[in-house]
Amino acid sequence: MSVLKAKSQWELPQIESFLVDTEIPVKLACINGAGRPLVCSLWYLYDDGAIWCATKASSDVAGFLKDSADCGFEVAPESMPYKGVRGQGRVTLMPDAGLPVLLRLLDRYLGTRESAFAKWLIDQAHDEVAIKIEPDWLTSWDFTKRMNA
């Protein structure tokens, strides 16, 4: 079974390229402790078929994902032309991968581990946990042609 939805605008290689190349946060949806949806934005990277994020093990979102591994996600710029990728998947929390993923995220989003902010994040990373999202399905949309007409 393919993870790609039949109505996806792009094929899987284009989706994967978009996820690798687009440097904006992923919008991650989970279920909070009251059973209500919660959306949060996290830095991410796409590697080997999975979306990776990092957060404190003590954070609310880590607790919610520990209670329910089901999630939704979207990566889409807020500027025209509108296009993006969304899907649903299952989360695995990986404490041993927390710092390595955080370091890769710093490289991706800040381009350095030497800034004051990067150093502060690294200093606070003693309870960092990696969030591995394995998609159940993916889809994409791209309004470039329609918006440029």
C-alpha positions in Angstrom: 0.0 0.0 0.0 1.3 3.4 -0.9 1.3 6.3 1.6 0.3 8.7 -1.3 -3.3 9.7 -1.5 -4.8 9.2 -5.0 -5.8 12.9 -5.4 -2.3 14.2 -4.5 -1.1 16.9 -6.8 2.5 15.6 -6.6 4.0 12.2 -6.8 6.0 10.9 -3.8 9.5 12.0 -5.1 8.2 15.6 -5.4 6.6 15.5 -2.0 9.9 14.3 -0.5 11.9 17.0 -2.3 9.4 19.6 -1.0 9.8 18.3 2.6 13.6 18.3 2.4 13.9 21.7 0.8 11.2 23.7 2.6 12.6 25.4 5.7 9.5 26.4 7.6 8.0 24.7 10.7 5.7 21.7 10.5 2.2 22.2 11.9 1.7 19.2 14.1 -1.8 18.2 15.3 -2.3 16.0 18.3 -4.9 15.3 20.9 -4.5 17.1 24.2 -5.2 15.7 27.7 -8.9 16.9 27.5 -9.4 15.0 24.2 -9.4 18.1 22.1 -7.2 18.8 19.0 -4.1 20.9 19.5 -1.9 22.3 16.7 1.7 23.4 17.4 4.5 24.4 15.1 7.9 22.7 15.4 11.1 22.7 13.5 11.4 19.6 11.4 13.5 17.6 9.0 12.6 14.9 6.6 14.8 11.8 6.5 14.3 8.3 5.2 10.5 8.5 4.9 9.9 10.2 8.3 9.4 13.7 9.7 11.6 14.4 12.7 11.2 17.0 15.4 12.6 17.6 18.8 11.1 18.9 22.1 11.5 18.7 25.8 10.4 15.3 27.2 8.5 17.4 29.8 6.7 19.5 27.3 2.9 19.3 27.0 3.1 18.1 23.4 5.5 15.2 24.3 3.0 14.2 27.0 0.1 14.4 24.6 1.9 12.3 21.9 2.9 9.8 24.6 -0.8 9.3 25.4 -1.9 9.1 21.8 0.6 8.5 19.0 -1.9 9.5 16.3 -1.2 12.8 14.7 -1.8 15.1 11.7 0.7 17.4 10.1 1.1 20.0 7.4 4.0 21.8 5.8 2.8 24.8 3.8 4.2 28.3 3.3 1.8 31.1 4.1 2.7 33.0 1.0 1.3 32.7 -2.6 1.2 30.6 -4.6 -0.3 28.2 -2.1 1.1 24.7 -2.0 2.1 22.2 0.5 2.0 18.7 2.0 -0.2 17.3 4.7 -0.9 13.9 6.1 -1.6 11.7 9.1 0.7 9.4 10.9 2.0 7.8 14.1 4.6 9.2 16.4 7.4 7.4 18.2 9.1 9.4 21.0 12.8 8.6 21.0 14.8 10.0 24.0 18.2 8.8 22.8 17.8 10.6 19.5 16.7 14.0 21.1 20.1 15.7 21.1 21.2 14.4 17.7 18.0 15.5 16.1 18.1 18.9 17.8 21.7 19.4 16.4 20.5 18.6 12.9 17.5 21.0 13.4 19.9 23.8 14.5 22.0 23.2 11.4 18.9 23.3 9.1 17.2 26.4 10.6 20.0 28.5 12.1 23.0 27.3 10.0 25.1 27.3 13.1 25.5 25.8 16.5 27.5 28.8 17.7 24.8 31.5 18.1 23.6 32.4 21.6 20.2 30.9 20.9 21.8 27.6 19.5 24.1 27.3 22.5 21.2 28.0 24.9 19.1 25.2 23.2 22.0 22.8 23.4 22.6 23.6 27.1 19.0 22.9 27.8 18.9 19.6 25.9 19.4 17.2 28.8 15.8 16.0 28.5 15.3 16.5 24.7 13.3 13.9 23.0 13.0 13.2 19.2 9.6 13.0 17.7 9.6 10.6 14.7 6.5 10.8 12.6 5.9 8.0 10.2 3.2 8.9 7.7 0.2 6.7 7.2 -0.7 8.8 4.2 0.5 12.0 2.4 -1.1 14.3 0.0 -0.2 17.6 -1.6 -1.7 20.6 -3.3 -0.3 23.2 -5.6 -2.3 26.2 -6.8 0.7 27.7 -8.7 -0.8 27.4 -12.2 -4.2 28.7 -11.0 -2.8 31.7 -9.1 -0.4 32.7 -11.9 -3.1 32.6 -14.6 
